[in-house]
Amino acid sequence: MTPENSPPNLARDLVRIHKAISRGLLVSATSGAKFMREGFPDAGMMLGYARYVLSLTIVLGAHHVGEDEIAFPALKARLPAAPYGRLVADHQFVEASLGAVRHAAGDVAGDTAKVGLGVVLEGLSRVSTVWPRHIQLEEEHFAEEAIGAVMTPEEQAQVSVAMAKHTQELATPPSLALPFVLFNLAAEDRASLAETLPRVIVEQLVPKEWKDQWMPMKPFLLD
């Protein structure tokens, strides 16, 4: 699915997805710690948390693959001084940590909730040791001014569209991944992202056809 409205901007797209993932990491960790101490109040909250954590792993993993396979090769030709090796190594570390979290998300909604929570929290803690520094590096080297100096808006759009398409193919099921990104963003960022999406996603799929699948996550999402 390709954007229909506002033209993509690589730097802004990068910052926007970082915001959604950063909030996802924070909410997953703080909520998980609370549930570890107090237990889940009901089965609905347990299911919602499990889906929220699973969605986080799906979105973060797909985002990193999109950077490795689409964005970084395109940017490296224009901005060769960026620390690509270090960034890719961070991606590998994060993915190794997320693997256990992804598998444990199902356990959180089962009979071994506390065991699953322990694995989730340990993996999220490992990711959080590199995530703030990692996104700071990316946003410094791939700032709007830096990219704008070496790529035309049309070139940025080509890369951004290609990365969005690649990431959406990997971020499955989209019925969890896209609502997770949209509703972990504040209103202004959410509106900006929605403008880049096909109208059928914003007007039909998310609010109607996909609603039953992502609504259990509602307690952890922004209004």
C-alpha positions as CSV (number, residue, x, y, z in Angstrom):
1,M,0.0,0.0,0.0
2,T,1.4,3.3,-1.0
3,P,0.8,6.8,0.3
4,E,-2.0,8.8,-1.4
5,N,-1.8,12.2,0.2
6,S,1.1,14.2,1.7
7,P,4.6,13.4,0.3
8,P,6.9,11.5,2.6
9,N,9.8,13.1,4.4
10,L,12.5,10.6,5.5
11,A,13.7,12.4,8.6
12,R,10.2,13.1,9.9
13,D,9.1,9.6,9.1
14,L,12.0,8.3,11.2
15,V,11.3,10.5,14.2
16,R,7.6,9.6,14.1
17,I,8.1,5.9,14.2
18,H,10.7,6.3,16.9
19,K,8.2,8.1,19.0
20,A,5.6,5.3,18.6
21,I,8.2,2.6,19.4
22,S,9.6,4.6,22.4
23,R,6.2,4.9,23.9
24,G,5.5,1.2,23.2
25,L,8.7,0.2,25.1
26,L,7.9,2.5,28.0
27,V,4.3,1.4,28.4
28,S,5.2,-2.3,27.9
29,A,7.8,-2.1,30.6
30,T,5.9,0.0,33.2
31,S,2.6,-1.9,32.7
32,G,4.4,-5.2,32.8
33,A,6.2,-4.3,36.1
34,K,2.8,-3.3,37.6
35,F,1.2,-6.6,36.5
36,M,4.1,-8.5,37.9
37,R,3.6,-6.9,41.3
38,E,-0.2,-6.9,41.4
39,G,-1.4,-9.4,38.8
40,F,-3.8,-8.7,35.9
41,P,-7.2,-7.3,37.0
42,D,-9.1,-9.3,34.4
43,A,-8.7,-11.5,31.4
44,G,-9.3,-8.7,29.0
45,M,-6.4,-6.6,30.3
46,M,-4.2,-9.7,30.1
47,L,-5.1,-10.2,26.5
48,G,-4.7,-6.6,25.7
49,Y,-1.2,-6.4,27.2
50,A,-0.1,-9.6,25.4
51,R,-1.3,-8.1,22.0
52,Y,0.3,-4.8,22.8
53,V,3.7,-6.4,23.5
54,L,3.4,-8.7,20.5
55,S,2.6,-5.6,18.3
56,L,5.6,-3.8,19.7
57,T,7.9,-6.6,18.7
58,I,6.3,-6.8,15.2
59,V,6.6,-3.1,14.5
60,L,10.2,-2.7,15.9
61,G,11.5,-5.8,14.1
62,A,9.9,-4.7,10.8
63,H,11.2,-1.2,11.2
64,H,14.8,-2.3,11.7
65,V,14.6,-4.7,8.7
66,G,13.3,-1.8,6.6
67,E,16.2,0.4,7.6
68,D,18.8,-2.4,7.0
69,E,17.4,-3.4,3.6
70,I,16.0,-0.2,2.2
71,A,16.8,3.1,4.0
72,F,20.5,2.5,4.9
73,P,21.6,1.4,1.5
74,A,20.0,4.5,-0.1
75,L,21.3,6.8,2.6
76,K,24.8,5.4,2.6
77,A,25.4,6.5,-1.0
78,R,24.6,10.1,0.1
79,L,25.7,10.2,3.7
80,P,28.6,7.8,4.0
81,A,29.9,9.1,7.3
82,A,27.0,7.8,9.4
83,P,27.9,4.9,11.7
84,Y,26.0,2.2,9.7
85,G,27.9,-0.7,11.2
86,R,27.1,0.4,14.7
87,L,23.5,0.9,13.8
88,V,23.1,-2.5,12.2
89,A,24.8,-4.1,15.2
90,D,22.3,-2.4,17.5
91,H,19.5,-3.8,15.3
92,Q,20.9,-7.3,15.7
93,F,21.2,-6.9,19.4
94,V,17.6,-5.6,19.7
95,E,16.3,-8.4,17.5
96,A,18.0,-11.1,19.6
97,S,16.4,-9.6,22.7
98,L,13.0,-9.3,21.0
99,G,12.9,-12.9,20.0
100,A,12.3,-14.1,23.5
101,V,9.8,-11.3,24.1
102,R,7.9,-12.2,21.0
103,H,7.5,-15.8,22.0
104,A,6.7,-15.0,25.6
105,A,3.9,-12.6,24.7
106,G,1.6,-15.6,24.1
107,D,2.5,-17.0,27.6
108,V,1.4,-13.7,29.2
109,A,-2.2,-14.4,28.1
110,G,-2.0,-18.1,29.3
111,D,-1.7,-20.1,32.5
112,T,2.0,-19.1,32.9
113,A,1.4,-15.3,32.9
114,K,4.1,-14.5,35.5
115,V,6.7,-16.6,33.8
116,G,5.9,-14.9,30.5
117,L,6.0,-11.5,32.1
118,G,9.4,-12.2,33.5
119,V,10.8,-13.0,30.1
120,V,9.1,-10.0,28.5
121,L,10.5,-7.6,31.1
122,E,14.0,-9.0,30.9
123,G,13.9,-8.6,27.1
124,L,12.5,-5.1,27.2
125,S,15.2,-4.1,29.7
126,R,17.9,-5.3,27.3
127,V,16.4,-3.4,24.4
128,S,16.2,-0.3,26.6
129,T,19.9,-0.4,27.2
130,V,20.6,0.5,23.6
131,W,17.4,2.1,22.3
132,P,17.8,5.8,23.5
133,R,21.4,6.0,22.3
134,H,20.5,4.2,19.0
135,I,17.7,6.6,18.0
136,Q,19.7,9.6,19.0
137,L,22.5,8.5,16.6
138,E,20.0,7.9,13.8
139,E,18.2,11.2,14.3
140,E,21.5,13.2,14.5
141,H,23.0,11.6,11.3
142,F,19.7,11.5,9.4
143,A,18.3,14.9,10.4
144,E,16.0,16.7,8.0
145,E,18.7,19.2,7.1
146,A,21.3,16.5,6.5
147,I,19.1,14.5,4.2
148,G,17.7,17.6,2.5
149,A,21.1,18.6,1.5
150,V,21.9,15.5,-0.4
151,M,18.5,14.2,-1.6
152,T,15.7,15.9,-3.5
153,P,12.1,15.6,-2.1
154,E,11.3,13.2,-5.0
155,E,14.3,11.0,-4.1
156,Q,13.2,11.0,-0.4
157,A,9.7,10.1,-1.4
158,Q,11.0,7.1,-3.4
159,V,12.9,5.8,-0.5
160,S,10.2,6.5,2.0
161,V,7.5,4.8,-0.1
162,A,9.8,1.8,-0.7
163,M,10.6,1.5,3.0
164,A,6.9,1.8,4.0
165,K,5.9,-0.9,1.6
166,H,8.6,-3.2,2.7
167,T,7.9,-2.6,6.4
168,Q,4.2,-3.1,6.0
169,E,4.8,-6.4,4.3
170,L,6.8,-7.6,7.3
171,A,4.7,-6.0,10.0
172,T,2.0,-8.6,10.1
173,P,-0.8,-8.8,11.1
174,P,-1.4,-5.2,10.0
175,S,-4.6,-5.3,12.1
176,L,-2.4,-5.0,15.1
177,A,0.7,-3.3,13.8
178,L,-0.9,-0.3,12.2
179,P,-3.2,0.6,15.0
180,F,-0.3,0.1,17.4
181,V,1.7,2.7,15.5
182,L,-1.2,5.2,15.0
183,F,-2.4,5.1,18.6
184,N,1.0,5.3,20.2
185,L,1.4,8.7,18.6
186,A,0.0,12.0,19.8
187,A,-2.7,13.7,17.8
188,E,-0.5,15.8,15.5
189,D,1.9,13.0,14.6
190,R,-1.0,10.6,14.2
191,A,-2.7,12.9,11.7
192,S,0.6,13.3,9.8
193,L,1.0,9.6,9.5
194,A,-2.6,9.1,8.5
195,E,-2.1,11.5,5.6
196,T,0.5,9.2,4.2
197,L,-1.7,6.1,4.4
198,P,-4.4,4.9,1.9
199,R,-7.8,6.3,3.0
200,V,-9.2,2.7,3.1
201,I,-6.8,2.0,6.1
202,V,-7.8,5.1,8.0
203,E,-11.5,5.2,7.3
204,Q,-12.5,1.5,6.9
205,L,-9.9,-1.0,8.1
206,V,-8.7,0.5,11.4
207,P,-12.0,1.8,12.8
208,K,-14.2,-1.0,11.4
209,E,-12.9,-4.2,10.0
210,W,-9.8,-4.5,12.3
211,K,-11.4,-3.0,15.4
212,D,-12.1,-6.2,17.2
213,Q,-8.5,-7.3,16.9
214,W,-6.8,-4.2,18.2
215,M,-9.4,-3.0,20.7
216,P,-8.1,-5.2,23.6
217,M,-5.0,-3.0,23.4
218,K,-7.0,0.2,24.0
219,P,-6.1,0.6,27.7
220,F,-2.4,0.9,26.7
221,L,-3.0,3.3,23.7
222,L,-3.5,7.0,23.4
223,D,-7.0,8.4,22.8
